[in-house]
Amino acid sequence: MFGMIRNSLFGNSEETEYKVLSSETKNGVRFEVRRYDAAKYAAISSEGRTYDQVIGELVRKLLTYIGGNNEQGEAMGIAFPIIITVYPRNDGVFSRRLVVGIQIPIAYQQDPPAPTDSAIRIEERPGMTVYAL
């Protein structure tokens, strides 16, 4: 498994093009507001466990998929961004539902390798605006 993670981290990497909408600093933290175009993402979700309990596991599963743990055995490299979405409840408190998505590299956008892990799904995401540190 380490080989798959190594391939995804140290193989090809690409940063997806985006448009910077603004750069801001609040409470000493600098961030950008970015706009990304629509693309295919590998995504995995969890419900019931806290962010700290599950985030490492979810990211690791996506990295192993990108690193070659897929039906074609294709090490794709890694594309950024990795998007983590935490869903609030109706009362505004964060729930224990989150989704982690990693953009499929450009060379595989048309026909991404099928995941071998049934928890991972390939989804077409619309363009999005994100906050990036």
C-alpha positions as CSV (number, residue, x, y, z in Angstrom):
1,M,0.0,0.0,0.0
2,F,2.8,2.4,0.8
3,G,4.0,2.1,-2.8
4,M,0.5,3.3,-4.0
5,I,0.6,6.3,-1.7
6,R,4.2,7.0,-2.7
7,N,3.2,6.9,-6.4
8,S,0.4,9.3,-5.9
9,L,2.5,11.7,-3.8
10,F,5.8,11.5,-5.6
11,G,4.7,10.7,-9.1
12,N,3.2,13.2,-11.4
13,S,1.3,16.0,-9.8
14,E,-0.7,18.9,-11.2
15,E,-2.4,21.9,-9.8
16,T,-5.7,22.5,-11.5
17,E,-6.2,25.9,-13.0
18,Y,-8.4,28.3,-11.0
19,K,-9.3,32.0,-10.9
20,V,-8.5,33.9,-7.7
21,L,-11.6,35.9,-6.7
22,S,-9.9,37.5,-3.7
23,S,-7.1,37.3,-1.2
24,E,-7.9,38.1,2.4
25,T,-6.5,38.0,5.9
26,K,-8.8,37.5,8.9
27,N,-7.5,37.1,12.5
28,G,-4.0,36.6,11.1
29,V,-4.9,33.9,8.7
30,R,-4.3,34.5,5.0
31,F,-6.5,32.7,2.5
32,E,-7.7,32.9,-1.1
33,V,-11.2,32.6,-2.5
34,R,-10.8,30.5,-5.7
35,R,-13.1,29.5,-8.5
36,Y,-12.6,26.0,-10.1
37,D,-14.2,24.8,-13.3
38,A,-16.4,21.6,-13.4
39,A,-14.5,18.3,-13.3
40,K,-14.6,14.7,-12.3
41,Y,-13.6,13.8,-8.7
42,A,-13.0,10.6,-6.8
43,A,-15.0,11.0,-3.7
44,I,-15.6,9.1,-0.4
45,S,-17.9,10.0,2.5
46,S,-18.4,9.2,6.1
47,E,-21.2,9.7,8.5
48,G,-21.3,9.2,12.3
49,R,-17.7,9.7,13.2
50,T,-16.0,13.0,13.9
51,Y,-13.7,14.8,11.5
52,D,-10.6,13.9,13.5
53,Q,-11.6,10.2,13.7
54,V,-12.1,9.7,10.0
55,I,-10.2,12.3,7.8
56,G,-6.9,10.4,7.7
57,E,-8.7,7.2,6.6
58,L,-10.7,8.9,3.9
59,V,-7.7,10.8,2.4
60,R,-5.6,7.6,2.5
61,K,-8.2,5.7,0.6
62,L,-8.3,8.4,-2.1
63,L,-4.6,8.5,-2.4
64,T,-4.3,4.7,-2.8
65,Y,-7.0,4.9,-5.6
66,I,-5.0,7.7,-7.4
67,G,-1.8,5.8,-6.7
68,G,-2.9,2.6,-8.5
69,N,-5.4,0.8,-6.4
70,N,-8.0,0.8,-9.2
71,E,-9.2,-1.8,-11.7
72,Q,-6.6,-0.8,-14.3
73,G,-3.8,-0.6,-11.8
74,E,-3.0,2.9,-13.1
75,A,-0.9,5.2,-11.0
76,M,-2.3,8.6,-12.0
77,G,-0.2,11.0,-10.0
78,I,-2.1,13.5,-8.0
79,A,-4.2,16.5,-8.8
80,F,-5.1,19.3,-6.5
81,P,-7.4,20.5,-5.0
82,I,-8.5,18.0,-2.4
83,I,-11.9,19.2,-1.3
84,I,-13.2,18.4,2.2
85,T,-16.9,19.2,2.8
86,V,-18.4,19.1,6.3
87,Y,-22.2,19.4,6.3
88,P,-24.0,21.5,8.9
89,R,-27.2,20.4,10.6
90,N,-30.3,22.6,10.3
91,D,-29.3,24.4,13.6
92,G,-25.9,25.4,12.1
93,V,-23.9,22.9,14.2
94,F,-21.6,20.7,12.1
95,S,-22.9,17.2,11.7
96,R,-20.8,14.1,11.6
97,R,-21.2,13.9,7.8
98,L,-18.3,14.8,5.5
99,V,-17.2,14.1,2.0
100,V,-13.6,14.2,0.7
101,G,-13.0,14.6,-3.0
102,I,-9.8,14.6,-5.0
103,Q,-9.8,15.9,-8.6
104,I,-9.0,13.3,-11.2
105,P,-5.9,14.3,-13.1
106,I,-6.6,15.9,-16.5
107,A,-5.2,12.9,-18.5
108,Y,-7.9,10.7,-16.9
109,Q,-10.9,13.1,-16.9
110,Q,-12.6,11.5,-19.9
111,D,-12.3,7.9,-18.7
112,P,-11.1,7.6,-15.0
113,P,-10.0,4.1,-13.8
114,A,-12.7,2.3,-11.9
115,P,-12.1,2.2,-8.1
116,T,-11.6,-1.2,-6.5
117,D,-12.9,0.2,-3.2
118,S,-16.7,0.2,-3.4
119,A,-16.8,3.2,-1.0
120,I,-15.1,5.4,-3.6
121,R,-17.3,6.9,-6.4
122,I,-16.4,9.0,-9.4
123,E,-18.6,12.0,-9.7
124,E,-19.0,15.0,-12.0
125,R,-18.8,18.1,-9.9
126,P,-20.0,21.5,-11.1
127,G,-17.7,24.5,-10.9
128,M,-17.1,25.6,-7.3
129,T,-15.8,28.4,-5.2
130,V,-13.5,27.4,-2.4
131,Y,-11.5,29.0,0.4
132,A,-7.8,27.9,0.3
133,L,-5.1,28.5,2.9
